[in-house]
């Protein structure tokens, strides 16, 4: 009996350590996913079925700040970069779905310090 391997994607978010209210910050998002194109063959010569991330969204607080619908042209473990204006501490929610219907999510709080008064 053959076992079916489930691919589980994991993600990491990176942004500056110190963010002040009003700063525009670069967010880096790494998603560990095989992004199989459907053209690769396994060791027995059988095609590996296509399995790419179909949609990925990032919501910060109540506002969607990033959305992408990658194609099979994206490499494995894709790295996305985008910018947000940080007004206050909020939670970043990243959600994605791949071709197999596997869904993943990541929640992380982005702490924002008040701007010092002049």
Secondary structure, 3 states (H helix, E strand, C coil): CCCCCCCCCEEEEECCCCCECCEEEEEEEEEECCCECCCCECCCCCECCCECEEEEEEEECCEEEEEECCCCCCCCCCEEEEEEEECCCEEEEEEEEECCCCEEEEEEEECCECCCCC
